């Protein structure tokens, strides 16, 4: 097999907008964790918590189901969430 036969050709994806997490609403579906991603509902972003600034409701529950939370070092919007302009960093 030649080197170029192994190259996967894809169309370039548009870069995801950078989210201003302070503006993201409570209960927004997110994916947390880099090694073992888990689905959660966003609670709040705490920039002063340097190592684990993303707080979510425990076990993927929403604010109407629980008040228990957990912290994460990484968070991104779930694929099915439509980004609102007011959430984008300017």
PyMOL Python script that loads the backbone (N, CA, C, O; Angstrom):
from pymol import cmd

cmd.read_pdbstr("""\
ATOM      1  N   UNK A   1       0.850  -1.179   0.000  1.00  0.00           N
ATOM      2  CA  UNK A   1       0.000   0.000   0.000  1.00  0.00           C
ATOM      3  C   UNK A   1       0.892   1.238   0.000  1.00  0.00           C
ATOM      4  O   UNK A   1       1.865   1.321   0.749  1.00  0.00           O
ATOM      5  N   UNK A   2       0.549   2.173  -0.835  1.00  0.00           N
ATOM      6  CA  UNK A   2       1.279   3.430  -0.890  1.00  0.00           C
ATOM      7  C   UNK A   2       0.796   4.366   0.204  1.00  0.00           C
ATOM      8  O   UNK A   2      -0.338   4.271   0.674  1.00  0.00           O
ATOM      9  N   UNK A   3       1.681   5.272   0.597  1.00  0.00           N
ATOM     10  CA  UNK A   3       1.353   6.210   1.676  1.00  0.00           C
ATOM     11  C   UNK A   3       0.062   6.957   1.392  1.00  0.00           C
ATOM     12  O   UNK A   3      -0.803   7.046   2.263  1.00  0.00           O
ATOM     13  N   UNK A   4      -0.082   7.499   0.179  1.00  0.00           N
ATOM     14  CA  UNK A   4      -1.262   8.323  -0.120  1.00  0.00           C
ATOM     15  C   UNK A   4      -2.539   7.491  -0.214  1.00  0.00           C
ATOM     16  O   UNK A   4      -3.634   8.051  -0.165  1.00  0.00           O
ATOM     17  N   UNK A   5      -2.428   6.185  -0.347  1.00  0.00           N
ATOM     18  CA  UNK A   5      -3.611   5.327  -0.319  1.00  0.00           C
ATOM     19  C   UNK A   5      -4.202   5.255   1.090  1.00  0.00           C
ATOM     20  O   UNK A   5      -5.394   4.998   1.258  1.00  0.00           O
ATOM     21  N   UNK A   6      -3.374   5.478   2.077  1.00  0.00           N
ATOM     22  CA  UNK A   6      -3.816   5.382   3.469  1.00  0.00           C
ATOM     23  C   UNK A   6      -4.365   6.699   4.013  1.00  0.00           C
ATOM     24  O   UNK A   6      -4.949   6.729   5.096  1.00  0.00           O
ATOM     25  N   UNK A   7      -4.181   7.775   3.273  1.00  0.00           N
ATOM     26  CA  UNK A   7      -4.655   9.080   3.749  1.00  0.00           C
ATOM     27  C   UNK A   7      -6.167   9.161   3.603  1.00  0.00           C
ATOM     28  O   UNK A   7      -6.721   8.845   2.550  1.00  0.00           O
ATOM     29  N   UNK A   8      -6.814   9.584   4.657  1.00  0.00           N
ATOM     30  CA  UNK A   8      -8.263   9.745   4.606  1.00  0.00           C
ATOM     31  C   UNK A   8      -8.568  11.171   4.170  1.00  0.00           C
ATOM     32  O   UNK A   8      -8.162  12.133   4.822  1.00  0.00           O
ATOM     33  N   UNK A   9      -9.275  11.293   3.079  1.00  0.00           N
ATOM     34  CA  UNK A   9      -9.609  12.617   2.564  1.00  0.00           C
ATOM     35  C   UNK A   9     -10.958  13.051   3.122  1.00  0.00           C
ATOM     36  O   UNK A   9     -11.963  12.359   2.957  1.00  0.00           O
ATOM     37  N   UNK A  10     -10.968  14.172   3.766  1.00  0.00           N
ATOM     38  CA  UNK A  10     -12.202  14.712   4.330  1.00  0.00           C
ATOM     39  C   UNK A  10     -12.288  16.184   3.992  1.00  0.00           C
ATOM     40  O   UNK A  10     -11.283  16.832   3.700  1.00  0.00           O
ATOM     41  N   UNK A  11     -13.489  16.698   4.036  1.00  0.00           N
ATOM     42  CA  UNK A  11     -13.653  18.135   3.841  1.00  0.00           C
ATOM     43  C   UNK A  11     -13.353  18.818   5.166  1.00  0.00           C
ATOM     44  O   UNK A  11     -13.712  18.301   6.224  1.00  0.00           O
ATOM     45  N   UNK A  12     -12.708  19.956   5.120  1.00  0.00           N
ATOM     46  CA  UNK A  12     -12.387  20.644   6.373  1.00  0.00           C
ATOM     47  C   UNK A  12     -13.657  21.084   7.093  1.00  0.00           C
ATOM     48  O   UNK A  12     -14.584  21.617   6.483  1.00  0.00           O
ATOM     49  N   UNK A  13     -13.678  20.853   8.387  1.00  0.00           N
ATOM     50  CA  UNK A  13     -14.823  21.256   9.193  1.00  0.00           C
ATOM     51  C   UNK A  13     -14.652  22.691   9.656  1.00  0.00           C
ATOM     52  O   UNK A  13     -13.541  23.175   9.873  1.00  0.00           O
ATOM     53  N   UNK A  14     -15.775  23.344   9.798  1.00  0.00           N
ATOM     54  CA  UNK A  14     -15.744  24.708  10.322  1.00  0.00           C
ATOM     55  C   UNK A  14     -15.381  24.632  11.796  1.00  0.00           C
ATOM     56  O   UNK A  14     -15.895  23.778  12.519  1.00  0.00           O
ATOM     57  N   UNK A  15     -14.511  25.506  12.239  1.00  0.00           N
ATOM     58  CA  UNK A  15     -14.088  25.524  13.628  1.00  0.00           C
ATOM     59  C   UNK A  15     -15.275  25.873  14.519  1.00  0.00           C
ATOM     60  O   UNK A  15     -16.046  26.787  14.227  1.00  0.00           O
ATOM     61  N   UNK A  16     -15.402  25.123  15.614  1.00  0.00           N
ATOM     62  CA  UNK A  16     -16.488  25.391  16.557  1.00  0.00           C
ATOM     63  C   UNK A  16     -16.256  26.746  17.221  1.00  0.00           C
ATOM     64  O   UNK A  16     -15.117  27.100  17.528  1.00  0.00           O
ATOM     65  N   UNK A  17     -17.322  27.499  17.443  1.00  0.00           N
ATOM     66  CA  UNK A  17     -17.146  28.789  18.123  1.00  0.00           C
ATOM     67  C   UNK A  17     -16.734  28.580  19.577  1.00  0.00           C
ATOM     68  O   UNK A  17     -17.131  27.603  20.212  1.00  0.00           O
ATOM     69  N   UNK A  18     -15.947  29.494  20.085  1.00  0.00           N
ATOM     70  CA  UNK A  18     -15.529  29.409  21.476  1.00  0.00           C
ATOM     71  C   UNK A  18     -16.669  29.916  22.355  1.00  0.00           C
ATOM     72  O   UNK A  18     -17.162  31.028  22.162  1.00  0.00           O
ATOM     73  N   UNK A  19     -17.077  29.108  23.304  1.00  0.00           N
ATOM     74  CA  UNK A  19     -18.225  29.406  24.152  1.00  0.00           C
ATOM     75  C   UNK A  19     -17.812  30.244  25.353  1.00  0.00           C
ATOM     76  O   UNK A  19     -16.800  29.965  25.996  1.00  0.00           O
ATOM     77  N   UNK A  20     -18.590  31.257  25.650  1.00  0.00           N
ATOM     78  CA  UNK A  20     -18.439  32.025  26.884  1.00  0.00           C
ATOM     79  C   UNK A  20     -19.308  31.321  27.921  1.00  0.00           C
ATOM     80  O   UNK A  20     -20.504  31.591  28.027  1.00  0.00           O
ATOM     81  N   UNK A  21     -18.706  30.428  28.673  1.00  0.00           N
ATOM     82  CA  UNK A  21     -19.458  29.542  29.566  1.00  0.00           C
ATOM     83  C   UNK A  21     -20.215  30.287  30.661  1.00  0.00           C
ATOM     84  O   UNK A  21     -21.168  29.743  31.220  1.00  0.00           O
ATOM     85  N   UNK A  22     -19.824  31.490  30.973  1.00  0.00           N
ATOM     86  CA  UNK A  22     -20.553  32.274  31.985  1.00  0.00           C
ATOM     87  C   UNK A  22     -21.955  32.598  31.483  1.00  0.00           C
ATOM     88  O   UNK A  22     -22.873  32.783  32.282  1.00  0.00           O
ATOM     89  N   UNK A  23     -22.125  32.669  30.161  1.00  0.00           N
ATOM     90  CA  UNK A  23     -23.421  33.006  29.564  1.00  0.00           C
ATOM     91  C   UNK A  23     -24.274  31.782  29.227  1.00  0.00           C
ATOM     92  O   UNK A  23     -25.454  31.927  28.910  1.00  0.00           O
ATOM     93  N   UNK A  24     -23.702  30.594  29.290  1.00  0.00           N
ATOM     94  CA  UNK A  24     -24.463  29.386  28.952  1.00  0.00           C
ATOM     95  C   UNK A  24     -25.536  29.134  30.016  1.00  0.00           C
ATOM     96  O   UNK A  24     -25.251  29.225  31.210  1.00  0.00           O
ATOM     97  N   UNK A  25     -26.752  28.824  29.600  1.00  0.00           N
ATOM     98  CA  UNK A  25     -27.837  28.634  30.568  1.00  0.00           C
ATOM     99  C   UNK A  25     -27.756  27.309  31.328  1.00  0.00           C
ATOM    100  O   UNK A  25     -27.191  26.328  30.845  1.00  0.00           O
ATOM    101  N   UNK A  26     -28.322  27.312  32.502  1.00  0.00           N
ATOM    102  CA  UNK A  26     -28.433  26.109  33.323  1.00  0.00           C
ATOM    103  C   UNK A  26     -29.224  25.063  32.536  1.00  0.00           C
ATOM    104  O   UNK A  26     -30.147  25.400  31.795  1.00  0.00           O
ATOM    105  N   UNK A  27     -28.862  23.815  32.701  1.00  0.00           N
ATOM    106  CA  UNK A  27     -29.498  22.655  32.066  1.00  0.00           C
ATOM    107  C   UNK A  27     -29.140  22.473  30.591  1.00  0.00           C
ATOM    108  O   UNK A  27     -29.759  21.651  29.915  1.00  0.00           O
ATOM    109  N   UNK A  28     -28.162  23.216  30.075  1.00  0.00           N
ATOM    110  CA  UNK A  28     -27.709  23.002  28.706  1.00  0.00           C
ATOM    111  C   UNK A  28     -27.021  21.645  28.632  1.00  0.00           C
ATOM    112  O   UNK A  28     -26.146  21.366  29.452  1.00  0.00           O
ATOM    113  N   UNK A  29     -27.387  20.789  27.673  1.00  0.00           N
ATOM    114  CA  UNK A  29     -26.720  19.489  27.533  1.00  0.00           C
ATOM    115  C   UNK A  29     -25.256  19.658  27.118  1.00  0.00           C
ATOM    116  O   UNK A  29     -24.950  20.370  26.162  1.00  0.00           O
ATOM    117  N   UNK A  30     -24.368  19.001  27.842  1.00  0.00           N
ATOM    118  CA  UNK A  30     -22.937  19.077  27.585  1.00  0.00           C
ATOM    119  C   UNK A  30     -22.320  17.678  27.642  1.00  0.00           C
ATOM    120  O   UNK A  30     -22.936  16.721  28.110  1.00  0.00           O
ATOM    121  N   UNK A  31     -21.091  17.596  27.152  1.00  0.00           N
ATOM    122  CA  UNK A  31     -20.289  16.382  27.271  1.00  0.00           C
ATOM    123  C   UNK A  31     -19.054  16.765  28.072  1.00  0.00           C
ATOM    124  O   UNK A  31     -18.367  17.729  27.733  1.00  0.00           O
ATOM    125  N   UNK A  32     -18.770  16.024  29.123  1.00  0.00           N
ATOM    126  CA  UNK A  32     -17.654  16.348  30.011  1.00  0.00           C
ATOM    127  C   UNK A  32     -16.638  15.221  30.031  1.00  0.00           C
ATOM    128  O   UNK A  32     -16.988  14.051  29.878  1.00  0.00           O
ATOM    129  N   UNK A  33     -15.391  15.580  30.218  1.00  0.00           N
ATOM    130  CA  UNK A  33     -14.320  14.603  30.312  1.00  0.00           C
ATOM    131  C   UNK A  33     -13.678  14.349  28.969  1.00  0.00           C
ATOM    132  O   UNK A  33     -14.359  14.285  27.945  1.00  0.00           O
ATOM    133  N   UNK A  34     -12.351  14.203  28.974  1.00  0.00           N
ATOM    134  CA  UNK A  34     -11.608  13.965  27.739  1.00  0.00           C
ATOM    135  C   UNK A  34     -11.359  12.475  27.517  1.00  0.00           C
ATOM    136  O   UNK A  34     -11.437  12.005  26.382  1.00  0.00           O
ATOM    137  N   UNK A  35     -11.067  11.737  28.557  1.00  0.00           N
ATOM    138  CA  UNK A  35     -10.734  10.319  28.422  1.00  0.00           C
ATOM    139  C   UNK A  35     -11.993   9.462  28.335  1.00  0.00           C
ATOM    140  O   UNK A  35     -12.117   8.623  27.443  1.00  0.00           O
ATOM    141  N   UNK A  36     -12.914   9.674  29.252  1.00  0.00           N
ATOM    142  CA  UNK A  36     -14.184   8.939  29.258  1.00  0.00           C
ATOM    143  C   UNK A  36     -15.334   9.943  29.245  1.00  0.00           C
ATOM    144  O   UNK A  36     -15.883  10.255  30.301  1.00  0.00           O
ATOM    145  N   UNK A  37     -15.709  10.453  28.074  1.00  0.00           N
ATOM    146  CA  UNK A  37     -16.751  11.483  28.001  1.00  0.00           C
ATOM    147  C   UNK A  37     -18.099  10.986  28.536  1.00  0.00           C
ATOM    148  O   UNK A  37     -18.501   9.848  28.293  1.00  0.00           O
ATOM    149  N   UNK A  38     -18.777  11.859  29.261  1.00  0.00           N
ATOM    150  CA  UNK A  38     -20.092  11.547  29.812  1.00  0.00           C
ATOM    151  C   UNK A  38     -21.057  12.685  29.511  1.00  0.00           C
ATOM    152  O   UNK A  38     -20.664  13.851  29.481  1.00  0.00           O
ATOM    153  N   UNK A  39     -22.322  12.341  29.290  1.00  0.00           N
ATOM    154  CA  UNK A  39     -23.360  13.348  29.057  1.00  0.00           C
ATOM    155  C   UNK A  39     -23.832  13.906  30.393  1.00  0.00           C
ATOM    156  O   UNK A  39     -24.118  13.160  31.329  1.00  0.00           O
ATOM    157  N   UNK A  40     -23.908  15.222  30.462  1.00  0.00           N
ATOM    158  CA  UNK A  40     -24.343  15.898  31.677  1.00  0.00           C
ATOM    159  C   UNK A  40     -25.182  17.119  31.304  1.00  0.00           C
ATOM    160  O   UNK A  40     -25.309  17.455  30.126  1.00  0.00           O
ATOM    161  N   UNK A  41     -25.755  17.782  32.312  1.00  0.00           N
ATOM    162  CA  UNK A  41     -26.464  19.050  32.144  1.00  0.00           C
ATOM    163  C   UNK A  41     -25.693  20.121  32.886  1.00  0.00           C
ATOM    164  O   UNK A  41     -25.411  19.989  34.077  1.00  0.00           O
ATOM    165  N   UNK A  42     -25.356  21.178  32.175  1.00  0.00           N
ATOM    166  CA  UNK A  42     -24.521  22.263  32.698  1.00  0.00           C
ATOM    167  C   UNK A  42     -25.200  22.984  33.857  1.00  0.00           C
ATOM    168  O   UNK A  42     -26.407  23.223  33.836  1.00  0.00           O
ATOM    169  N   UNK A  43     -24.405  23.325  34.866  1.00  0.00           N
ATOM    170  CA  UNK A  43     -24.896  24.103  36.003  1.00  0.00           C
ATOM    171  C   UNK A  43     -24.311  25.508  35.974  1.00  0.00           C
ATOM    172  O   UNK A  43     -25.040  26.491  35.838  1.00  0.00           O
ATOM    173  N   UNK A  44     -22.986  25.595  36.103  1.00  0.00           N
ATOM    174  CA  UNK A  44     -22.331  26.901  36.180  1.00  0.00           C
ATOM    175  C   UNK A  44     -20.853  26.746  35.832  1.00  0.00           C
ATOM    176  O   UNK A  44     -20.264  25.677  35.992  1.00  0.00           O
ATOM    177  N   UNK A  45     -20.277  27.835  35.357  1.00  0.00           N
ATOM    178  CA  UNK A  45     -18.842  27.890  35.090  1.00  0.00           C
ATOM    179  C   UNK A  45     -18.197  28.728  36.178  1.00  0.00           C
ATOM    180  O   UNK A  45     -18.631  29.848  36.447  1.00  0.00           O
ATOM    181  N   UNK A  46     -17.156  28.184  36.807  1.00  0.00           N
ATOM    182  CA  UNK A  46     -16.466  28.871  37.900  1.00  0.00           C
ATOM    183  C   UNK A  46     -15.016  29.136  37.485  1.00  0.00           C
ATOM    184  O   UNK A  46     -14.145  28.299  37.723  1.00  0.00           O
ATOM    185  N   UNK A  47     -14.747  30.300  36.863  1.00  0.00           N
ATOM    186  CA  UNK A  47     -13.392  30.560  36.367  1.00  0.00           C
ATOM    187  C   UNK A  47     -12.334  30.575  37.463  1.00  0.00           C
ATOM    188  O   UNK A  47     -11.161  30.327  37.185  1.00  0.00           O
ATOM    189  N   UNK A  48     -12.720  30.857  38.687  1.00  0.00           N
ATOM    190  CA  UNK A  48     -11.742  30.878  39.783  1.00  0.00           C
ATOM    191  C   UNK A  48     -11.322  29.472  40.199  1.00  0.00           C
ATOM    192  O   UNK A  48     -10.303  29.306  40.868  1.00  0.00           O
ATOM    193  N   UNK A  49     -12.093  28.460  39.814  1.00  0.00           N
ATOM    194  CA  UNK A  49     -11.738  27.066  40.082  1.00  0.00           C
ATOM    195  C   UNK A  49     -10.871  26.586  38.918  1.00  0.00           C
ATOM    196  O   UNK A  49     -11.381  26.004  37.960  1.00  0.00           O
ATOM    197  N   UNK A  50      -9.596  26.825  38.999  1.00  0.00           N
ATOM    198  CA  UNK A  50      -8.669  26.620  37.882  1.00  0.00           C
ATOM    199  C   UNK A  50      -8.660  25.185  37.342  1.00  0.00           C
ATOM    200  O   UNK A  50      -8.659  24.998  36.125  1.00  0.00           O
ATOM    201  N   UNK A  51      -8.654  24.174  38.206  1.00  0.00           N
ATOM    202  CA  UNK A  51      -8.529  22.792  37.757  1.00  0.00           C
ATOM    203  C   UNK A  51      -9.843  22.180  37.287  1.00  0.00           C
ATOM    204  O   UNK A  51      -9.848  21.396  36.338  1.00  0.00           O
ATOM    205  N   UNK A  52     -10.943  22.518  37.924  1.00  0.00           N
ATOM    206  CA  UNK A  52     -12.248  21.937  37.582  1.00  0.00           C
ATOM    207  C   UNK A  52     -13.315  23.035  37.545  1.00  0.00           C
ATOM    208  O   UNK A  52     -14.148  23.117  38.449  1.00  0.00           O
ATOM    209  N   UNK A  53     -13.296  23.878  36.509  1.00  0.00           N
ATOM    210  CA  UNK A  53     -14.189  25.040  36.488  1.00  0.00           C
ATOM    211  C   UNK A  53     -15.623  24.764  36.021  1.00  0.00           C
ATOM    212  O   UNK A  53     -16.491  25.624  36.168  1.00  0.00           O
ATOM    213  N   UNK A  54     -15.882  23.573  35.458  1.00  0.00           N
ATOM    214  CA  UNK A  54     -17.217  23.272  34.933  1.00  0.00           C
ATOM    215  C   UNK A  54     -18.019  22.465  35.944  1.00  0.00           C
ATOM    216  O   UNK A  54     -17.603  21.381  36.352  1.00  0.00           O
ATOM    217  N   UNK A  55     -19.165  22.993  36.345  1.00  0.00           N
ATOM    218  CA  UNK A  55     -20.023  22.294  37.285  1.00  0.00           C
ATOM    219  C   UNK A  55     -21.266  21.813  36.543  1.00  0.00           C
ATOM    220  O   UNK A  55     -21.896  22.566  35.801  1.00  0.00           O
ATOM    221  N   UNK A  56     -21.604  20.547  36.758  1.00  0.00           N
ATOM    222  CA  UNK A  56     -22.783  19.956  36.124  1.00  0.00           C
ATOM    223  C   UNK A  56     -23.630  19.258  37.180  1.00  0.00           C
ATOM    224  O   UNK A  56     -23.172  18.981  38.289  1.00  0.00           O
ATOM    225  N   UNK A  57     -24.872  18.984  36.809  1.00  0.00           N
ATOM    226  CA  UNK A  57     -25.717  18.224  37.718  1.00  0.00           C
ATOM    227  C   UNK A  57     -25.290  16.758  37.688  1.00  0.00           C
ATOM    228  O   UNK A  57     -24.894  16.233  36.647  1.00  0.00           O
ATOM    229  N   UNK A  58     -25.377  16.123  38.820  1.00  0.00           N
ATOM    230  CA  UNK A  58     -24.924  14.753  38.997  1.00  0.00           C
ATOM    231  C   UNK A  58     -25.683  13.773  38.109  1.00  0.00           C
ATOM    232  O   UNK A  58     -26.908  13.840  38.002  1.00  0.00           O
ATOM    233  N   UNK A  59     -24.956  12.875  37.483  1.00  0.00           N
ATOM    234  CA  UNK A  59     -25.490  11.768  36.674  1.00  0.00           C
ATOM    235  C   UNK A  59     -26.392  12.204  35.525  1.00  0.00           C
ATOM    236  O   UNK A  59     -27.280  11.448  35.129  1.00  0.00           O
ATOM    237  N   UNK A  60     -26.193  13.385  34.985  1.00  0.00           N
ATOM    238  CA  UNK A  60     -26.972  13.824  33.831  1.00  0.00           C
ATOM    239  C   UNK A  60     -28.355  14.345  34.154  1.00  0.00           C
ATOM    240  O   UNK A  60     -29.141  14.613  33.245  1.00  0.00           O
ATOM    241  N   UNK A  61     -28.667  14.494  35.425  1.00  0.00           N
ATOM    242  CA  UNK A  61     -29.964  15.049  35.821  1.00  0.00           C
ATOM    243  C   UNK A  61     -30.031  16.536  35.496  1.00  0.00           C
ATOM    244  O   UNK A  61     -29.009  17.167  35.227  1.00  0.00           O
ATOM    245  N   UNK A  62     -31.231  17.085  35.522  1.00  0.00           N
ATOM    246  CA  UNK A  62     -31.437  18.521  35.307  1.00  0.00           C
ATOM    247  C   UNK A  62     -31.714  19.197  36.641  1.00  0.00           C
ATOM    248  O   UNK A  62     -31.817  18.537  37.675  1.00  0.00           O
ATOM    249  N   UNK A  63     -31.832  20.515  36.607  1.00  0.00           N
ATOM    250  CA  UNK A  63     -32.077  21.280  37.835  1.00  0.00           C
ATOM    251  C   UNK A  63     -33.408  20.928  38.483  1.00  0.00           C
ATOM    252  O   UNK A  63     -33.568  21.109  39.690  1.00  0.00           O
ATOM    253  N   UNK A  64     -34.368  20.427  37.708  1.00  0.00           N
ATOM    254  CA  UNK A  64     -35.661  20.049  38.283  1.00  0.00           C
ATOM    255  C   UNK A  64     -35.616  18.656  38.916  1.00  0.00           C
ATOM    256  O   UNK A  64     -36.554  18.259  39.607  1.00  0.00           O
ATOM    257  N   UNK A  65     -34.523  17.910  38.681  1.00  0.00           N
ATOM    258  CA  UNK A  65     -34.419  16.560  39.203  1.00  0.00           C
ATOM    259  C   UNK A  65     -33.492  16.430  40.407  1.00  0.00           C
ATOM    260  O   UNK A  65     -33.659  15.522  41.221  1.00  0.00           O
ATOM    261  N   UNK A  66     -32.515  17.333  40.528  1.00  0.00           N
ATOM    262  CA  UNK A  66     -31.546  17.228  41.617  1.00  0.00           C
ATOM    263  C   UNK A  66     -30.879  18.570  41.867  1.00  0.00           C
ATOM    264  O   UNK A  66     -30.912  19.467  41.024  1.00  0.00           O
ATOM    265  N   UNK A  67     -30.276  18.688  43.036  1.00  0.00           N
ATOM    266  CA  UNK A  67     -29.449  19.858  43.326  1.00  0.00           C
ATOM    267  C   UNK A  67     -27.996  19.422  43.526  1.00  0.00           C
ATOM    268  O   UNK A  67     -27.128  20.259  43.776  1.00  0.00           O
ATOM    269  N   UNK A  68     -27.726  18.120  43.417  1.00  0.00           N
ATOM    270  CA  UNK A  68     -26.374  17.596  43.566  1.00  0.00           C
ATOM    271  C   UNK A  68     -25.567  17.882  42.312  1.00  0.00           C
ATOM    272  O   UNK A  68     -26.062  17.720  41.197  1.00  0.00           O
ATOM    273  N   UNK A  69     -24.321  18.309  42.495  1.00  0.00           N
ATOM    274  CA  UNK A  69     -23.476  18.679  41.360  1.00  0.00           C
ATOM    275  C   UNK A  69     -22.126  17.981  41.434  1.00  0.00           C
ATOM    276  O   UNK A  69     -21.748  17.418  42.462  1.00  0.00           O
ATOM    277  N   UNK A  70     -21.413  18.035  40.316  1.00  0.00           N
ATOM    278  CA  UNK A  70     -20.049  17.521  40.247  1.00  0.00           C
ATOM    279  C   UNK A  70     -19.237  18.467  39.368  1.00  0.00           C
ATOM    280  O   UNK A  70     -19.801  19.200  38.556  1.00  0.00           O
ATOM    281  N   UNK A  71     -17.916  18.454  39.528  1.00  0.00           N
ATOM    282  CA  UNK A  71     -17.044  19.360  38.784  1.00  0.00           C
ATOM    283  C   UNK A  71     -16.229  18.598  37.749  1.00  0.00           C
ATOM    284  O   UNK A  71     -15.904  17.425  37.928  1.00  0.00           O
ATOM    285  N   UNK A  72     -15.906  19.298  36.656  1.00  0.00           N
ATOM    286  CA  UNK A  72     -15.146  18.701  35.555  1.00  0.00           C
ATOM    287  C   UNK A  72     -14.065  19.660  35.078  1.00  0.00           C
ATOM    288  O   UNK A  72     -14.180  20.877  35.221  1.00  0.00           O
ATOM    289  N   UNK A  73     -13.012  19.079  34.506  1.00  0.00           N
ATOM    290  CA  UNK A  73     -11.927  19.904  33.976  1.00  0.00           C
ATOM    291  C   UNK A  73     -12.157  20.294  32.512  1.00  0.00           C
ATOM    292  O   UNK A  73     -11.536  21.233  32.012  1.00  0.00           O
ATOM    293  N   UNK A  74     -13.050  19.570  31.826  1.00  0.00           N
ATOM    294  CA  UNK A  74     -13.299  19.824  30.415  1.00  0.00           C
ATOM    295  C   UNK A  74     -14.791  19.690  30.141  1.00  0.00           C
ATOM    296  O   UNK A  74     -15.465  18.836  30.717  1.00  0.00           O
ATOM    297  N   UNK A  75     -15.294  20.537  29.262  1.00  0.00           N
ATOM    298  CA  UNK A  75     -16.711  20.498  28.924  1.00  0.00           C
ATOM    299  C   UNK A  75     -16.898  21.067  27.524  1.00  0.00           C
ATOM    300  O   UNK A  75     -16.253  22.047  27.150  1.00  0.00           O
ATOM    301  N   UNK A  76     -17.789  20.440  26.751  1.00  0.00           N
ATOM    302  CA  UNK A  76     -18.164  20.977  25.443  1.00  0.00           C
ATOM    303  C   UNK A  76     -19.666  20.792  25.280  1.00  0.00           C
ATOM    304  O   UNK A  76     -20.272  19.952  25.946  1.00  0.00           O
ATOM    305  N   UNK A  77     -20.252  21.567  24.406  1.00  0.00           N
ATOM    306  CA  UNK A  77     -21.683  21.434  24.152  1.00  0.00           C
ATOM    307  C   UNK A  77     -21.966  20.095  23.486  1.00  0.00           C
ATOM    308  O   UNK A  77     -21.161  19.614  22.689  1.00  0.00           O
ATOM    309  N   UNK A  78     -23.094  19.497  23.807  1.00  0.00           N
ATOM    310  CA  UNK A  78     -23.515  18.275  23.133  1.00  0.00           C
ATOM    311  C   UNK A  78     -23.738  18.582  21.657  1.00  0.00           C
ATOM    312  O   UNK A  78     -24.029  19.718  21.283  1.00  0.00           O
ATOM    313  N   UNK A  79     -23.600  17.565  20.836  1.00  0.00           N
ATOM    314  CA  UNK A  79     -23.719  17.749  19.389  1.00  0.00           C
ATOM    315  C   UNK A  79     -25.084  18.273  18.959  1.00  0.00           C
ATOM    316  O   UNK A  79     -25.187  18.961  17.943  1.00  0.00           O
ATOM    317  N   UNK A  80     -26.122  17.962  19.710  1.00  0.00           N
ATOM    318  CA  UNK A  80     -27.480  18.362  19.316  1.00  0.00           C
ATOM    319  C   UNK A  80     -27.880  19.751  19.821  1.00  0.00           C
ATOM    320  O   UNK A  80     -29.007  20.188  19.588  1.00  0.00           O
ATOM    321  N   UNK A  81     -26.976  20.447  20.505  1.00  0.00           N
ATOM    322  CA  UNK A  81     -27.278  21.783  21.031  1.00  0.00           C
ATOM    323  C   UNK A  81     -26.993  22.829  19.959  1.00  0.00           C
ATOM    324  O   UNK A  81     -25.915  22.848  19.365  1.00  0.00           O
ATOM    325  N   UNK A  82     -27.954  23.680  19.724  1.00  0.00           N
ATOM    326  CA  UNK A  82     -27.771  24.793  18.781  1.00  0.00           C
ATOM    327  C   UNK A  82     -27.179  25.974  19.557  1.00  0.00           C
ATOM    328  O   UNK A  82     -27.770  26.456  20.524  1.00  0.00           O
ATOM    329  N   UNK A  83     -26.016  26.425  19.120  1.00  0.00           N
ATOM    330  CA  UNK A  83     -25.319  27.520  19.803  1.00  0.00           C
ATOM    331  C   UNK A  83     -26.038  28.831  19.540  1.00  0.00           C
ATOM    332  O   UNK A  83     -26.314  29.181  18.392  1.00  0.00           O
ATOM    333  N   UNK A  84     -26.335  29.539  20.594  1.00  0.00           N
ATOM    334  CA  UNK A  84     -26.951  30.869  20.463  1.00  0.00           C
ATOM    335  C   UNK A  84     -25.836  31.911  20.412  1.00  0.00           C
ATOM    336  O   UNK A  84     -24.792  31.749  21.043  1.00  0.00           O
ATOM    337  N   UNK A  85     -26.069  32.977  19.656  1.00  0.00           N
ATOM    338  CA  UNK A  85     -25.046  34.006  19.481  1.00  0.00           C
ATOM    339  C   UNK A  85     -24.590  34.601  20.813  1.00  0.00           C
ATOM    340  O   UNK A  85     -23.421  34.953  20.967  1.00  0.00           O
ATOM    341  N   UNK A  86     -25.499  34.713  21.765  1.00  0.00           N
ATOM    342  CA  UNK A  86     -25.126  35.334  23.044  1.00  0.00           C
ATOM    343  C   UNK A  86     -24.173  34.462  23.866  1.00  0.00           C
ATOM    344  O   UNK A  86     -23.596  34.942  24.841  1.00  0.00           O
ATOM    345  N   UNK A  87     -23.997  33.183  23.491  1.00  0.00           N
ATOM    346  CA  UNK A  87     -23.072  32.295  24.209  1.00  0.00           C
ATOM    347  C   UNK A  87     -21.660  32.366  23.654  1.00  0.00           C
ATOM    348  O   UNK A  87     -20.727  31.877  24.291  1.00  0.00           O
ATOM    349  N   UNK A  88     -21.480  32.962  22.486  1.00  0.00           N
ATOM    350  CA  UNK A  88     -20.181  32.962  21.816  1.00  0.00           C
ATOM    351  C   UNK A  88     -19.294  34.074  22.364  1.00  0.00           C
ATOM    352  O   UNK A  88     -19.727  35.214  22.538  1.00  0.00           O
ATOM    353  N   UNK A  89     -18.025  33.706  22.633  1.00  0.00           N
ATOM    354  CA  UNK A  89     -17.061  34.700  23.098  1.00  0.00           C
ATOM    355  C   UNK A  89     -16.788  35.706  22.000  1.00  0.00           C
ATOM    356  O   UNK A  89     -16.665  35.359  20.826  1.00  0.00           O
ATOM    357  N   UNK A  90     -16.698  36.960  22.408  1.00  0.00           N
ATOM    358  CA  UNK A  90     -16.402  38.006  21.431  1.00  0.00           C
ATOM    359  C   UNK A  90     -15.034  38.591  21.663  1.00  0.00           C
ATOM    360  O   UNK A  90     -14.614  39.489  20.933  1.00  0.00           O
TER     361      UNK A  90
END
""", "prot")
cmd.dss("prot")
cmd.show_as("cartoon", "prot")
cmd.util.cbc("prot")
cmd.orient("prot")
